[in-house]
Amino acid sequence: RIGPEGGLAFFSGHSAMAFALSTSTFWTLKRTHPTGALPWVALSVGSVGASGVALARVLAGRHFPTDVTAGAIVGAGIGTLIPMMHGIPVQIIPEVVQEGAGLSIAGAF
């Protein structure tokens, strides 16, 4: 924040990765343990850890608070989007025949 490149820091990739990991772990556990407390415990612990990463980036002078906030939003979005895409009923099937190879897409949209 204090160097000549301080204005170029947006958004925090470290924060985005930490929040994506926390959120995707939550959604994965939520799918495998829908009624248990484990997903919520993982989300709580993961969010505290991810917030620690974000705070450390600010305290180290590498990012502004808005940078880590944007990183948290992007990370949580990606951490939600990717697990949700695994539930889409679309299959990509590789096909190999004598004439060549290709892909088939099957599913309901």
Secondary structure by P-SEA (a helix, b strand, c coil): ccccccccccccaaaaaaaaaaaaaaaaaaaaccccaaaaaaaaaaaaaaaaaaaaaaaaccccaaaaaaaaaaaaaaaaaaaaaaaccbbbbbbbccccccccccccc
